[in-house]
Amino acid sequence: MPMSALEARKRTAHTATFQTKPTGPPTVTPTVKSSIPLKVRQLIATKLYEAFIRIYTPILAEHPTIATEHAAQQEEKILTSTSNQAGYKQSAANILMNLKKRPISTSGTDVGLDGEWVDPKETAASKMAWIERIHECVIDMDTLKELKYPLPDLLDETNTAPLTAMDAVGTIHECDRCRQDYLIKAVLDKNDLDACVYHPNRIRMMKVDGLKEKVYACCEDPLGSVGCTRGPHVYKDEDTAVLHQKIPYVRAPPRTDSDRRQRLVALDCEMGYTTAGMELIRLTAVDEDMKVLVDELVLPYNMIVDLNSHYSGITTLKGVKFDLDGLRKELFKYIDQDTIIVGHGLENDLNALRIVHTNVIDTVALFPHKNGLPYRNSLRGLTAAHLKKFIQTGTEGHDSLEDASVCIELLELYIKKVLDKRVQK
């Protein structure tokens, strides 16, 4: 199957860069569970290799091992799907015939085993069918207000005095983690670094001695127990007027005819805590094909208090190239005021970016919680329920590329499964 940007980023390349020639037929190894003679298996593997060599001829210089790898995988798939030699040979013959009819590969994404490969022409037609309907999913102004998006009238508030991190010093804020009030300081001392005791994960239901009980997902301690994690007290502002005073909002540029301009972009931001509240520390943006446009760390305006690594997955900003202004300029190479931006809880991302943009699709609105707002389905829950994928399962924080990409997939599914059904009725 074509490899997504996410899979490409997670996969480590083992092929030497100097190797440009095909690596030859795979060598089949015996297995105790197989009744197929090794000689027969090797013959089939070699024929499969020859078939893949023909298909992948234009891309072998760039992917010299792909024919070998796919021949080995295809043979193993035949082996595990059949129970005797006759069935093995018949399955192999059918697959070899399919591969013989298959057209030559056109690119490094036009690859895949028989049964998994999809003709790029069919993929393009399928994509065109759903992408033409994305405008039907754009959120209306009333819903934007209900979801607390930053709106254009915010940009008219030009007479408000700006705020800095020092303006908060000496004031009392509620900690975003433990919910206790604390005094904002200009400089943290040693005791401040672990003054907050909290549970980083949400509450969930769990069976304890046969009974359902509310526990914290991070440690499985019961509801009301002392926090399992220590760190500094932190806060965040949710009032867009206050956020605008600290770091002003901007709009994307007017529509351009640039070749890089995208009609649909999915965003996911990771935020950390600073002396001025929450600020952007990473942005990932992908296009409608889930190819990466921007994936960069961001240097906050104010002093970092906590990188929020449990959720952000970021443990250092070493190598950061952009501040917020530079990062937005990079993003604006691909989006303008007509670009549709998709995300989950996208108002949080736009607040972090300090961008006012009303041409948006939010999976929170596409797949509303059964109890209505303020309740929301999590992206993890939606992905498991509708895409049968499991994301955000690790202990190293969210993967912003993964989160942005599944928003595109959820949008496509919504159009095909929900909007198309409405039309049929």
N, C-alpha and C positions, 0 to 999 in steps of 0.2 A: 504493500500500500504506500501511497505517497507519504513522505515523512513531514509532519507538521513542524512549524517553527519551534514549538515547545519540545517535541521529541528531539529535534536537532540540537537544541541547547543542552538538553540533559544527557545526550549521548556523547561518549568520549570517543574520538577518532583513534583507531589503532593502526590505520594504514599508513605506511611510511610515505612521506611526501614525494620521494624520488621514484616510487614505483609507478610506472605508467602502462605496463603490459598486463594483459589478463593473467590470472593466477592458475588457470587450468582446471580440469574437472575435480570435484571434491572427492576425497577418499572416504569411502563408506566404512564405518567401524561396526563390528558385530555387536548384536545385543541378544541376551539370553531369551528375551520374550518373543523374538521374531522367528517364524518358521520359514521365512523366505531365504533361499541360499544367498550368501554374500556375493557370489558371482553375478547373480541376476540383479541384485540391488545396485552393484557397481555399474553394470551395463545401462540400467535405467538412469542412474545419476549422470553418467557421461552423456547420454542422449539429451537429458534435460539441460545440461550445461551447454551443449551445442545449440539447442533451441534458444536459450537465453543470450548466448553470444551473438546470435543473429539479431535478436530484438534490441540488444543494448549496444550495438556497434558504435553509434554516434556518441555515446557517453562513456565508453570504456576508458578513454584517456583520463577522464576526471574521476571515474569510479571503477578502477581496475579489478576490484574483487567482487563486484556485485553479481556477475553471472555465476561465479563459484558459490557465493553465499546463497543465492536464490535457488540454485540447483539442489544444494544440500537441504535447504528448508523444504523445498517442494517434494523431494524424495521422502523425507521424514514424515511429511504430511500424508503422503500416499500410504506409507507403511503403517501409520497409526490409525488410518481410517479403513483398513482392510484386514480380514482375518485369515486369508489363505493366499496361496500363490496365484491361483486363477484370478481372484478378485484384484490382487495387486497388479497383475499384468494388464487387466482390462482397464483399471483406473489410470494406470500409467499411459496406456495407448490413447485414452480419451483426452488426457491433459496434454500429451504431446501433439495431438491433432489441433487442440485449441491454441497452443503456442505457435503452431505452424501458421495459423490463420491471423495471428495477432500482428498488427502493424509495427513498424520500427519505432522505437522510443524517440520522442521529440525533445525530451529534457530530463534533468535529474529527478523531477517529480513524477514523470510519466513512467513509473516502475511498479512492480508488484508481482506476487505469485499468481498463478492461475486460480480463479475463484475470489481473489481479492482485488486484482487490478480493475480499475474503472477507466473506460475510454474518456480521455480529456474532453472530447466533443460532447459526450453525454453529461459530464460534470459541468461544462460551461452552460449547456442548455438548462440544466436543473438549477444552477445558480441564478441564471437570468430570470427564471420564473419567480423566485422568491425575492430577489434583490429589488425587483421593480415595484414591490409592494411595501417597502420599508417606510414610506411616507405615511402609510395608514397607521403606523405604530407610534408616531411622534406624539409626545405628551401635550395635552392642551394646557392653556394658561391656568385654569382652575386647579388642575392636578399638580402643576408646578408649584403653585402656592401652598397646596395641601401638603406636599412633600418638602416644603421649606427650601426650595431652590433659590439661589441668588437671582434677583430679577433686574431688568434694565433700569428701573427707577432708582436703584441703588447708586448708579453712576451719576445721578443728578445731585447727590449730596456732596457738593464740592466745597461747601463753606464750613464743614466740620473740621475742627483742629485735629491733626494727626496724633496718634498715640505711639509711645515707645515702650519697650520692656521696662524701663525705669519708672514709668507711670504706674505700674502695677506694684512696685516695691512698697511694702508697708501696708498693703491691703489684704483683706481676708478673702480666700477663695475656697470652694469645695474641691477636695481632691477627686480627680476623675476615677480613681481606683478604689479607695477605701471609703469615700464619701464623707470623710471628716473635714471640718474646716481647718485651714492652716494659714500661717502668715507667709506671704511672698517675700523672699530675700533676694538681694542682689547677688550674693555669693553664698554658696552652700558650704557648710562645714561638715566634718566627718559624720556627726550624728544625723545630719539631714539625709545622708545617702541611703539610710535604711530605716527612716522614720515611718514609712508607710508599710503596713502589713495587710496583704490583700490576697484574694483568689483571682488569678489571671483569666480563668475560664468561666464560662457561663454555667448556670444550674441546669441539670438534666435529671430525668427520672431514672431510677435504678432499682432493681429488685434486691432487697436486703432481708434475709430470712423469710423469703417468700412474699414479702410485702413491698409495694412500690414506695420509694422514698426519694425525696429531693436531695441530690448531692451535687457537689461542685465537680465538674468534669476534670479539672486539673489534678485533683488529689483524691476524689471520691469521698471526701469528708462530708458529713451531713450539713444541711442548711443551717446557717447561724454559727458555724464553727470558726475559730480563729484562722486568719489567712495563712496560706502555706508559702507565701513568697514575700520577700522584703525588697524595698527600693525607695527612691525619693518620692515625696508627694508631687503630684503633677496636676495641671488643670488644662481645660480647653474652653475656648469661647465658642458659642454657637450662634450668637447674635451677629448677623451679617453686617450690621452697621458698625459694630465694634471691630469686626475683622477688617472692614474697609478702612477704618481709621488707622489700624496697625500696618496693614499692607494693602494698598489700593487694588481694587478689581479692575480688570480691563476686558475688552471684547476682542474676539478674533477679528482679523482684518476682513474687509469686504471681499466678495467673491473675486477670484482671479482665474485666469486661463492657464495657470501653471500646470505642467505635465505631472507634477507631484501632488497636486491638489486631489484629495480623496472625497468621495461622496459619503462614505461611512467609515468611522473610526471607533474602535473600542478602547476605553481607557481604564486603567487601574492605578491608583496612587497608594503609596505607603507613607504614613506620617509618623513623626517622632515628636517628643515633647521638648520644648525649649522654654527659656525664661519668659517668653511672650505667649505661651500656650502651645497649641499643636501647629506644626509646620510640615510642609512637604519634604520628604527625603528621598523619594524615588517615584519616577513616572515610567509606566510602560504603556505604549500605544501600538495597536495592531490594525491592519487594514481589513477589508471584508474577507480576504483570503487567510486571515490570521497570520500574516507575515509582519514581522517586527518593523515598525517605523521609528520608534524611539524607545529606548530602554536604558535609562540613565539615573544615576544618583544625583541628588540635589543638595547643595550646601544651604542650610537655613540662614535667614537673616540674623537670628539671635542665637545666644549661647545654648548649646544642647544640654538638656538635663537628663534625658533618657531616650535611646533610640527605639524603644518599644519593640525590642527584638522578638519577643514572644509572638507578636502578630506580624510585624513588618518583615521579619527574617533578616534584617540588616544588623550587622554587628560592628561595622566600621564604615566610615565615609572616605576611607583611603582611596585615592585615585579619582575623586569627584572632579568633574570638569565644568559643571554649570551651577550658577546660582539661579534663583527663580526667574529673573528676567531673561537670562540666557537660555534657560530651558524652555520658556514660553516661545521665544523666537524660533527655537528648533522645532517645536510642535506646530507653530504657525506656518511652517513650510508645507504642511500637509493638510491643515484644516483652515477653513474660512467661515464666515457667518452662515453659509448655506450647507456646510458639512453637517451630517447627522452624527452625533456622538452617542454611543451606547455604553451602558455600564450598569452596575448593580449598586443602588444607593448612590447614584451619580452626583447628587448634590454635595456629598462629602468630598468627592474628588474635585469638583469645580470650586468648592470653597478652599481646598488646599492649593489649587492652582491660581486662585483669585481670578477666575474667568467667569464672566456672565455669558451664558449661552442657552438659548431657549429651544434650539432645534435638537432635542434629545429624545432618546428612547431609554427607559429604565426598566430592567427586568423586575424590579419591585412592583411596578405598575402593571406589567404584562401578566405576572403571576401573583396576584394579591393574596394576602393571608385570609383564611376562611373567616376570621373574626374581624377583618377590616383593620384600618389604621387605628392606633399607632403600631399595631402588630405587623411584623414583616417576616416573610420567609427568608431564610438565610440562603446565600448563594450556594453553599455546600449542600443544603437540603434540596434546592431546586435541581442542582446538577445530578444528585443521586436519584431523585424521583423521575426526572424527565429524560436525562441523558444516560442514566445507568453508569455514571462515572463517579469516582470518589476523589474529591479534592480536599486540600487543607487537612490532610490526615497526619502529616509529619509533626515533629516537635520543633522544627526550625523556622516556624512562621509561614506566612502565606507566600505563594509564588505569584507575583503580579502578572507575569505572562500567562500563566495558567488561568488566573481569574479573568483577565481581559478576553482571552480566547473563548472561554465557555460562554461568555455573554453573547458573542457572535453566534455560537451554536444554539443557544436558547432562543435567540431572535429568529433564526432560521426555522427551528422547530415550531415556534409559536405561529409563524406565518403559514407553514405547511399543515399543521395539525388543527389550528384554531381558526385562522382567517379563511383558509380554503374550505373548511367545513361550513362556515357561515354562508359562503358563496353558493355551495352546493345545495344548501337548504332553500 
